[in-house]
Amino acid sequence: MSSKTPQPIYERGNIGRKAWVDFAKGVAILMVVYYHSALYLSHVGVGGTVGVLKAVGELYAMPVFFLIAGLMNFRTSTWTFGQTWRRRLWPILYIYILWSVIRAVFYLVVPGINGELGELSATSPLSLALILVWPSSSYWFMYALFLFTLLAWLLRRVPRWLQVGALALVSTLVTTGLLSAQNIGWNRILALAVFFVAGTVYAKQVNALIDRAGSVALLGAILAFVVSCGALVVLHLRFVPLVVLAGQVSAVAVGIFASKYLVRLRPLRFVSPLGKQSLQIYLFHLYIIVPVTGLIGLLYPDWPRPVNVVVQFALVAFTVLMSLLLARLTQRARWLLVPPSLPRASARSTDPSGDVRKAARDLT
């Protein structure tokens, strides 16, 4: 990584100093890229890997990102609203709005491609005008971080158990299909808020649990995860309350506990740097996946399954590498990540770039 790449500034005792954080996020962002690669390839006739891989990825990737974001957010309960707005809310909202505009321009410039599946057309004026009401499936994650941070601050005096319990109920209503906003972004926001808020209000307890967790805890988490996957994938019990949430919690536990060990392995050293730049990969990856899959679709692919699998994983690797390249090429454009209205000195003192990454990338 270039020495000029903006680096997050961590608070004393922040979990960002712990090696497992970047590794866990690196695994998660790989799953996100894989999921979107498989999704878009399937829409042009390239279906390879089994659906169970996508199911596992859905249980882990977004929940772990939001849990870590919440763990990074625990100090905001002591801030004034002005501090919270300046350090967290405005930088995150800025990124969401800016990159929504970039997305709209991209799809106008690249003809014949619509990056949304089952949503408003990316080139529709409504798609951009309604981003604060009808989040797109591209950048709903950033909007969720904004809303979750605001929600956690507003509820800071509400009993912790009540916050987490109420959001767990909302999550279960969504994942069982009893509640639907008819929008991918809103459904995921409602289903995943519990992880961010739980990380925020129980930061000390969660950190202590992770610090103490050893091989026995890892094996227990694996067992719980296997049982949850069996209930979801084999028995199709998604409609049963709390089954999906149990699967997500166990998946996150396995991912984090395992990261404490896997981060030490030399062959896996490439994972942690991906976690450190997970925000950049997240922001750039669809601009690579969408046009590449569009070109593949022009070939009218009817390939054998093994070829499809190779194409899927090749696209994942290519997308990650190109996202990192784009991040390096644009690293001097600080306005892509940091609100330009903030003076440079203020940006250093409050570190809005670091705050965004704490809540979104390095968090998250």
The 8 nearest C-alpha neighbors of each residue, nearest first, counted from 0:
[[1, 2, 4, 272, 327, 3, 323, 276],
 [0, 2, 3, 4, 327, 5, 330, 6],
 [1, 3, 4, 0, 5, 6, 330, 327],
 [4, 2, 1, 5, 330, 331, 0, 6],
 [3, 5, 1, 2, 330, 6, 0, 327],
 [6, 4, 3, 7, 330, 352, 2, 353],
 [5, 7, 4, 8, 353, 352, 3, 2],
 [6, 8, 353, 9, 5, 356, 352, 361],
 [9, 7, 353, 6, 10, 350, 354, 357],
 [10, 8, 13, 7, 15, 11, 16, 353],
 [9, 11, 13, 12, 8, 15, 14, 16],
 [12, 10, 13, 9, 16, 14, 15, 8],
 [11, 13, 10, 14, 16, 9, 15, 17],
 [14, 12, 10, 15, 11, 9, 16, 71],
 [15, 13, 16, 17, 12, 71, 20, 70],
 [14, 16, 13, 17, 20, 9, 361, 362],
 [17, 15, 14, 13, 18, 9, 12, 20],
 [18, 16, 14, 15, 19, 20, 21, 13],
 [17, 19, 20, 21, 16, 22, 262, 259],
 [18, 20, 259, 22, 258, 17, 21, 23],
 [21, 19, 23, 22, 18, 17, 24, 15],
 [20, 22, 274, 271, 24, 23, 275, 19],
 [21, 23, 271, 25, 19, 24, 20, 270],
 [24, 22, 20, 26, 25, 21, 258, 19],
 [25, 23, 274, 27, 21, 22, 26, 28],
 [274, 24, 26, 273, 22, 270, 28, 27],
 [25, 27, 29, 23, 24, 28, 22, 30],
 [26, 28, 60, 24, 30, 25, 29, 23],
 [27, 29, 31, 30, 25, 26, 277, 24],
 [30, 28, 32, 26, 27, 31, 33, 25],
 [29, 31, 33, 27, 28, 32, 56, 34],
 [30, 32, 28, 34, 33, 29, 35, 27],
 [33, 31, 29, 35, 30, 34, 36, 315],
 [32, 34, 30, 36, 31, 35, 315, 29],
 [35, 33, 31, 37, 32, 36, 30, 53],
 [34, 36, 38, 32, 37, 33, 39, 31],
 [37, 35, 33, 38, 34, 39, 32, 40],
 [36, 38, 40, 34, 35, 39, 41, 33],
 [39, 37, 35, 41, 36, 40, 34, 42],
 [38, 40, 42, 41, 36, 37, 35, 292],
 [41, 39, 45, 37, 43, 42, 38, 292],
 [40, 42, 45, 46, 44, 38, 39, 43],
 [41, 43, 39, 40, 44, 38, 45, 296],
 [44, 42, 296, 40, 41, 45, 39, 292],
 [43, 45, 41, 42, 46, 300, 40, 301],
 [46, 44, 41, 40, 307, 43, 47, 300],
 [47, 45, 41, 307, 44, 48, 40, 37],
 [46, 48, 308, 307, 304, 45, 49, 305],
 [47, 49, 308, 50, 46, 52, 307, 37],
 [50, 48, 51, 52, 47, 53, 46, 54],
 [49, 51, 53, 52, 54, 48, 55, 47],
 [50, 52, 54, 53, 49, 55, 232, 48],
 [53, 51, 55, 50, 54, 49, 56, 48],
 [52, 54, 56, 50, 51, 55, 34, 57],
 [53, 55, 51, 57, 52, 56, 50, 58],
 [56, 54, 52, 58, 53, 57, 51, 59],
 [55, 57, 53, 59, 58, 54, 30, 60],
 [56, 58, 54, 55, 59, 60, 53, 61],
 [59, 57, 247, 55, 56, 250, 246, 60],
 [58, 60, 250, 56, 251, 57, 62, 63],
 [59, 61, 27, 63, 62, 56, 57, 64],
 [60, 62, 64, 63, 59, 65, 57, 27],
 [63, 61, 65, 64, 59, 60, 66, 194],
 [64, 62, 66, 65, 61, 60, 251, 59],
 [65, 63, 61, 67, 62, 66, 363, 68],
 [64, 66, 195, 68, 62, 63, 67, 194],
 [65, 67, 195, 194, 63, 198, 69, 68],
 [68, 66, 70, 69, 64, 65, 362, 63],
 [69, 67, 358, 362, 65, 71, 363, 66],
 [68, 70, 198, 199, 195, 72, 66, 71],
 [69, 71, 198, 67, 202, 199, 72, 68],
 [72, 70, 68, 69, 73, 357, 362, 67],
 [71, 73, 69, 70, 199, 74, 75, 68],
 [72, 74, 199, 75, 70, 71, 202, 76],
 [75, 73, 76, 72, 77, 78, 71, 199],
 [74, 76, 78, 77, 73, 72, 83, 152],
 [75, 77, 74, 78, 152, 155, 73, 151],
 [78, 76, 75, 74, 79, 73, 155, 152],
 [79, 77, 75, 76, 82, 83, 80, 74],
 [78, 80, 82, 81, 83, 77, 75, 76],
 [79, 81, 83, 82, 84, 78, 152, 85],
 [82, 80, 84, 79, 83, 85, 78, 86],
 [83, 81, 85, 79, 84, 80, 78, 86],
 [82, 84, 80, 86, 81, 87, 85, 78],
 [83, 85, 88, 81, 89, 82, 87, 86],
 [84, 86, 82, 83, 89, 87, 81, 88],
 [87, 85, 83, 351, 84, 82, 349, 354],
 [86, 88, 83, 84, 90, 89, 354, 85],
 [87, 89, 84, 91, 145, 90, 92, 83],
 [88, 90, 92, 84, 91, 85, 93, 87],
 [91, 89, 93, 92, 87, 88, 351, 338],
 [92, 90, 94, 93, 88, 89, 355, 145],
 [93, 91, 95, 89, 94, 90, 88, 145],
 [92, 94, 90, 96, 91, 95, 89, 97],
 [95, 93, 97, 91, 92, 96, 98, 336],
 [94, 96, 92, 93, 98, 141, 97, 99],
 [97, 95, 99, 93, 94, 98, 92, 100],
 [98, 96, 94, 100, 99, 95, 93, 101],
 [97, 99, 101, 100, 95, 96, 94, 102],
 [98, 100, 102, 96, 97, 101, 95, 103],
 [101, 99, 103, 97, 98, 102, 104, 96],
 [102, 100, 98, 104, 99, 103, 105, 97],
 [101, 103, 99, 105, 100, 104, 98, 106],
 [104, 102, 100, 106, 105, 101, 122, 121],
 [105, 103, 107, 101, 102, 106, 108, 100],
 [106, 104, 102, 108, 107, 103, 101, 109],
 [105, 107, 109, 108, 103, 104, 122, 121],
 [106, 108, 104, 105, 109, 122, 110, 103],
 [107, 109, 105, 106, 110, 104, 103, 111],
 [108, 110, 106, 107, 105, 112, 111, 290],
 [111, 109, 112, 108, 107, 106, 113, 105],
 [110, 112, 109, 113, 106, 293, 107, 108],
 [113, 111, 110, 114, 109, 106, 293, 290],
 [114, 112, 115, 121, 120, 106, 111, 122],
 [113, 115, 289, 112, 121, 116, 106, 120],
 [116, 114, 118, 113, 121, 117, 120, 136],
 [115, 117, 118, 114, 113, 136, 119, 39],
 [116, 118, 115, 119, 120, 183, 182, 136],
 [119, 117, 115, 116, 120, 135, 136, 182],
 [120, 118, 126, 121, 115, 123, 117, 125],
 [119, 121, 123, 122, 115, 118, 113, 126],
 [120, 122, 123, 113, 103, 126, 115, 119],
 [121, 123, 120, 103, 107, 106, 124, 126],
 [122, 124, 120, 125, 126, 121, 119, 127],
 [125, 123, 126, 127, 128, 122, 121, 103],
 [126, 124, 128, 123, 127, 129, 119, 130],
 [125, 127, 123, 124, 129, 128, 119, 121],
 [128, 126, 125, 130, 129, 124, 99, 100],
 [127, 129, 125, 126, 130, 124, 131, 132],
 [128, 130, 132, 133, 131, 127, 126, 125],
 [129, 131, 134, 133, 132, 127, 128, 126],
 [132, 130, 129, 133, 134, 128, 142, 96],
 [133, 131, 129, 130, 134, 128, 185, 135],
 [132, 134, 130, 129, 131, 135, 182, 185],
 [135, 133, 130, 139, 184, 132, 131, 136],
 [136, 134, 137, 139, 138, 184, 133, 130],
 [135, 137, 184, 139, 138, 183, 134, 115],
 [138, 136, 135, 139, 115, 285, 140, 114],
 [139, 137, 140, 141, 136, 135, 95, 142],
 [138, 140, 142, 184, 134, 141, 136, 135],
 [141, 139, 143, 138, 142, 144, 184, 188],
 [142, 140, 144, 143, 139, 95, 138, 145],
 [141, 143, 139, 145, 144, 140, 95, 146],
 [142, 144, 140, 146, 141, 145, 188, 147],
 [145, 143, 147, 141, 142, 146, 148, 140],
 [144, 146, 142, 148, 143, 147, 88, 91],
 [145, 147, 143, 149, 148, 144, 150, 142],
 [148, 146, 150, 144, 149, 145, 143, 151],
 [149, 147, 151, 145, 150, 146, 144, 152],
 [148, 150, 146, 152, 147, 151, 153, 145],
 [151, 149, 147, 153, 152, 148, 146, 154],
 [150, 152, 148, 154, 149, 153, 155, 147],
 [153, 151, 155, 149, 150, 154, 76, 148],
 [152, 154, 150, 151, 155, 149, 156, 157],
 [155, 153, 157, 151, 152, 156, 150, 162],
 [154, 156, 152, 157, 153, 76, 151, 158],
 [157, 155, 154, 158, 153, 159, 152, 76],
 [156, 158, 154, 155, 159, 162, 161, 160],
 [159, 157, 161, 160, 156, 162, 155, 154],
 [158, 160, 162, 161, 200, 157, 163, 201],
 [161, 159, 163, 162, 158, 164, 165, 157],
 [160, 162, 164, 158, 159, 163, 165, 157],
 [163, 161, 159, 165, 160, 164, 166, 158],
 [162, 164, 166, 160, 165, 161, 193, 197],
 [163, 165, 161, 167, 166, 162, 160, 168],
 [164, 166, 168, 162, 167, 163, 161, 169],
 [165, 167, 169, 193, 163, 168, 164, 170],
 [168, 166, 170, 164, 165, 169, 193, 163],
 [167, 169, 171, 165, 166, 170, 172, 164],
 [168, 170, 166, 172, 171, 167, 173, 165],
 [171, 169, 190, 167, 173, 168, 172, 189],
 [170, 172, 168, 174, 173, 169, 241, 240],
 [171, 173, 169, 177, 178, 170, 175, 174],
 [172, 174, 178, 176, 170, 171, 175, 190],
 [175, 173, 171, 176, 172, 170, 243, 190],
 [176, 174, 238, 172, 173, 177, 171, 237],
 [177, 175, 173, 174, 178, 172, 179, 238],
 [176, 178, 172, 175, 173, 179, 174, 171],
 [179, 177, 173, 172, 176, 180, 175, 174],
 [180, 178, 181, 173, 186, 176, 177, 182],
 [179, 181, 182, 186, 185, 178, 183, 173],
 [182, 180, 179, 183, 186, 185, 184, 178],
 [181, 183, 180, 185, 184, 186, 133, 179],
 [184, 182, 186, 185, 136, 187, 181, 135],
 [183, 185, 139, 187, 136, 134, 182, 186],
 [184, 186, 188, 187, 182, 183, 189, 180],
 [187, 185, 189, 183, 188, 184, 180, 182],
 [188, 186, 190, 184, 185, 189, 191, 183],
 [187, 189, 185, 191, 186, 190, 143, 192],
 [190, 188, 186, 187, 191, 192, 170, 185],
 [189, 191, 170, 187, 188, 173, 192, 186],
 [190, 192, 193, 188, 189, 194, 187, 62],
 [191, 193, 195, 194, 189, 188, 190, 196],
 [192, 194, 166, 196, 191, 195, 167, 197],
 [195, 193, 66, 197, 192, 196, 65, 191],
 [196, 194, 69, 65, 66, 198, 192, 197],
 [195, 197, 199, 193, 198, 194, 69, 151],
 [198, 196, 194, 199, 200, 195, 201, 193],
 [199, 197, 69, 70, 66, 202, 195, 196],
 [198, 200, 69, 73, 196, 70, 202, 197],
 [201, 199, 197, 202, 198, 196, 159, 73],
 [200, 202, 204, 198, 197, 203, 199, 205],
 [203, 201, 70, 198, 205, 199, 204, 200],
 [204, 202, 206, 205, 201, 207, 200, 70],
 [203, 205, 207, 201, 206, 202, 208, 209],
 [206, 204, 208, 202, 207, 203, 201, 209],
 [205, 207, 209, 203, 208, 204, 202, 210],
 [206, 208, 210, 204, 205, 209, 203, 211],
 [209, 207, 205, 211, 206, 210, 212, 204],
 [208, 210, 212, 206, 211, 207, 205, 256],
 [209, 211, 207, 208, 212, 206, 213, 205],
 [212, 210, 208, 209, 207, 213, 206, 216],
 [213, 211, 209, 216, 210, 208, 256, 214],
 [212, 214, 216, 215, 217, 211, 256, 210],
 [213, 215, 217, 216, 218, 212, 256, 219],
 [216, 214, 218, 217, 213, 219, 212, 220],
 [217, 215, 219, 212, 213, 214, 218, 220],
 [218, 216, 214, 220, 215, 219, 256, 253],
 [219, 217, 221, 215, 220, 216, 214, 222],
 [218, 220, 216, 222, 217, 221, 215, 223],
 [219, 221, 217, 223, 253, 218, 222, 249],
 [222, 220, 224, 218, 219, 223, 253, 225],
 [221, 223, 219, 225, 224, 220, 218, 226],
 [224, 222, 220, 226, 221, 225, 249, 227],
 [223, 225, 249, 221, 227, 222, 226, 250],
 [226, 224, 228, 222, 227, 223, 229, 221],
 [225, 227, 229, 223, 224, 228, 230, 222],
 [228, 226, 246, 224, 230, 229, 225, 223],
 [229, 227, 231, 225, 230, 226, 232, 224],
 [228, 230, 233, 226, 227, 232, 231, 225],
 [229, 231, 234, 227, 228, 236, 233, 232],
 [232, 230, 235, 228, 236, 229, 237, 234],
 [231, 233, 235, 229, 228, 234, 230, 51],
 [234, 232, 229, 235, 230, 231, 228, 236],
 [233, 235, 230, 236, 231, 232, 229, 237],
 [236, 234, 231, 232, 237, 233, 230, 238],
 [237, 235, 231, 238, 239, 230, 234, 242],
 [236, 238, 239, 231, 235, 175, 243, 242],
 [237, 239, 175, 236, 240, 176, 174, 235],
 [238, 240, 237, 236, 242, 175, 241, 243],
 [241, 239, 242, 171, 238, 175, 172, 243],
 [240, 242, 244, 243, 171, 245, 239, 167],
 [243, 241, 245, 244, 240, 239, 246, 237],
 [244, 242, 246, 245, 241, 237, 247, 174],
 [243, 245, 241, 247, 246, 242, 248, 171],
 [246, 244, 242, 248, 243, 247, 241, 249],
 [245, 247, 227, 243, 249, 244, 248, 224],
 [246, 248, 58, 244, 250, 245, 249, 59],
 [247, 249, 245, 251, 250, 246, 244, 252],
 [248, 250, 224, 252, 246, 251, 247, 220],
 [251, 249, 247, 253, 59, 252, 248, 224],
 [252, 250, 254, 248, 59, 249, 253, 63],
 [251, 253, 249, 255, 250, 254, 256, 220],
 [254, 252, 250, 256, 220, 251, 255, 257],
 [255, 253, 251, 257, 252, 256, 258, 250],
 [254, 256, 258, 252, 257, 253, 23, 251],
 [257, 255, 253, 258, 259, 217, 254, 252],
 [256, 258, 254, 259, 260, 255, 253, 261],
 [259, 257, 261, 255, 19, 260, 256, 262],
 [258, 260, 19, 257, 256, 262, 261, 255],
 [261, 259, 258, 257, 262, 263, 256, 264],
 [262, 260, 258, 263, 264, 259, 257, 267],
 [263, 261, 260, 258, 264, 259, 22, 19],
 [262, 264, 261, 260, 265, 259, 268, 267],
 [265, 263, 261, 267, 262, 266, 268, 260],
 [264, 266, 268, 267, 263, 262, 269, 261],
 [267, 265, 264, 268, 269, 263, 270, 261],
 [268, 266, 269, 265, 264, 270, 262, 261],
 [267, 269, 265, 270, 266, 271, 264, 262],
 [268, 270, 267, 271, 272, 273, 266, 25],
 [269, 271, 25, 273, 268, 272, 22, 267],
 [270, 272, 22, 21, 274, 273, 25, 269],
 [273, 271, 275, 274, 270, 269, 276, 25],
 [274, 272, 25, 276, 271, 270, 275, 277],
 [25, 273, 275, 21, 24, 277, 271, 272],
 [274, 276, 272, 273, 361, 21, 277, 271],
 [277, 275, 273, 274, 279, 278, 280, 272],
 [276, 278, 274, 280, 360, 279, 275, 273],
 [279, 277, 360, 281, 276, 280, 282, 359],
 [278, 280, 282, 281, 276, 277, 326, 283],
 [281, 279, 277, 322, 283, 278, 282, 284],
 [280, 282, 278, 279, 283, 284, 277, 28],
 [281, 283, 279, 280, 284, 278, 285, 98],
 [284, 282, 280, 322, 281, 286, 285, 279],
 [285, 283, 287, 286, 280, 281, 322, 318],
 [284, 286, 288, 287, 289, 283, 282, 35],
 [287, 285, 284, 283, 289, 288, 290, 105],
 [286, 288, 285, 284, 289, 318, 290, 291],
 [287, 289, 285, 291, 290, 286, 292, 36],
 [288, 290, 292, 291, 287, 285, 286, 293],
 [291, 289, 293, 292, 288, 287, 294, 286],
 [292, 290, 294, 293, 288, 289, 287, 295],
 [291, 293, 295, 294, 289, 290, 40, 288],
 [292, 294, 290, 296, 291, 295, 289, 297],
 [295, 293, 291, 297, 296, 292, 290, 298],
 [296, 294, 292, 297, 298, 293, 291, 300],
 [295, 297, 43, 293, 298, 294, 299, 292],
 [296, 298, 294, 295, 299, 293, 300, 43],
 [297, 299, 296, 300, 295, 294, 301, 293],
 [300, 298, 296, 297, 301, 295, 44, 43],
 [301, 299, 298, 302, 44, 296, 45, 295],
 [302, 300, 299, 303, 44, 45, 298, 307],
 [301, 303, 300, 306, 307, 304, 45, 305],
 [304, 302, 306, 305, 307, 301, 47, 308],
 [303, 305, 307, 306, 47, 308, 302, 46],
 [306, 304, 308, 307, 303, 309, 47, 302],
 [307, 305, 309, 304, 308, 303, 302, 310],
 [306, 308, 47, 304, 310, 305, 309, 45],
 [309, 307, 47, 311, 305, 306, 310, 48],
 [308, 310, 306, 312, 307, 311, 313, 305],
 [311, 309, 313, 307, 308, 312, 314, 306],
 [312, 310, 308, 314, 309, 313, 307, 37],
 [311, 313, 315, 314, 309, 310, 316, 308],
 [314, 312, 310, 316, 315, 311, 309, 317],
 [313, 315, 317, 311, 312, 316, 318, 310],
 [316, 314, 312, 318, 313, 317, 33, 32],
 [317, 315, 313, 319, 314, 318, 320, 312],
 [318, 316, 314, 320, 315, 319, 321, 313],
 [319, 317, 315, 321, 316, 320, 314, 322],
 [318, 320, 322, 316, 321, 317, 315, 323],
 [321, 319, 323, 317, 322, 318, 324, 316],
 [320, 322, 324, 318, 323, 319, 317, 325],
 [323, 321, 319, 325, 280, 324, 320, 283],
 [322, 324, 326, 320, 321, 325, 327, 319],
 [325, 323, 321, 327, 326, 322, 328, 320],
 [324, 326, 328, 322, 327, 323, 329, 321],
 [325, 327, 323, 329, 324, 328, 330, 279],
 [326, 328, 324, 330, 325, 329, 323, 4],
 [329, 327, 325, 326, 330, 324, 331, 323],
 [328, 330, 326, 332, 327, 331, 325, 333],
 [329, 331, 327, 332, 328, 326, 4, 333],
 [332, 330, 329, 333, 328, 4, 3, 327],
 [331, 333, 329, 334, 330, 335, 336, 328],
 [334, 332, 335, 331, 336, 337, 330, 339],
 [333, 335, 337, 336, 339, 332, 338, 331],
 [336, 334, 333, 332, 337, 94, 97, 338],
 [337, 335, 334, 333, 94, 352, 338, 90],
 [336, 338, 334, 352, 333, 339, 335, 90],
 [337, 339, 340, 334, 341, 90, 93, 336],
 [340, 338, 341, 334, 337, 342, 333, 343],
 [341, 339, 338, 342, 337, 343, 334, 346],
 [340, 342, 339, 338, 346, 345, 343, 337],
 [343, 341, 345, 344, 346, 340, 339, 347],
 [342, 344, 346, 345, 347, 341, 339, 348],
 [345, 343, 347, 346, 342, 348, 341, 349],
 [346, 344, 348, 342, 347, 343, 349, 341],
 [345, 347, 343, 350, 344, 349, 348, 351],
 [348, 346, 350, 344, 345, 349, 343, 351],
 [347, 349, 345, 350, 346, 344, 351, 343],
 [348, 350, 346, 347, 351, 345, 86, 354],
 [349, 351, 347, 346, 353, 352, 348, 354],
 [352, 350, 354, 353, 86, 349, 346, 355],
 [353, 351, 355, 350, 354, 337, 356, 336],
 [352, 354, 7, 356, 350, 351, 355, 8],
 [353, 355, 351, 357, 356, 352, 87, 350],
 [356, 354, 358, 352, 357, 353, 359, 91],
 [355, 357, 360, 361, 359, 353, 362, 358],
 [362, 356, 358, 361, 354, 363, 355, 359],
 [359, 357, 362, 68, 363, 355, 356, 354],
 [363, 360, 358, 356, 362, 355, 357, 68],
 [363, 361, 359, 356, 278, 362, 277, 357],
 [362, 360, 363, 356, 357, 275, 359, 274],
 [363, 357, 361, 358, 360, 68, 356, 359],
 [362, 360, 359, 361, 358, 357, 68, 356]]
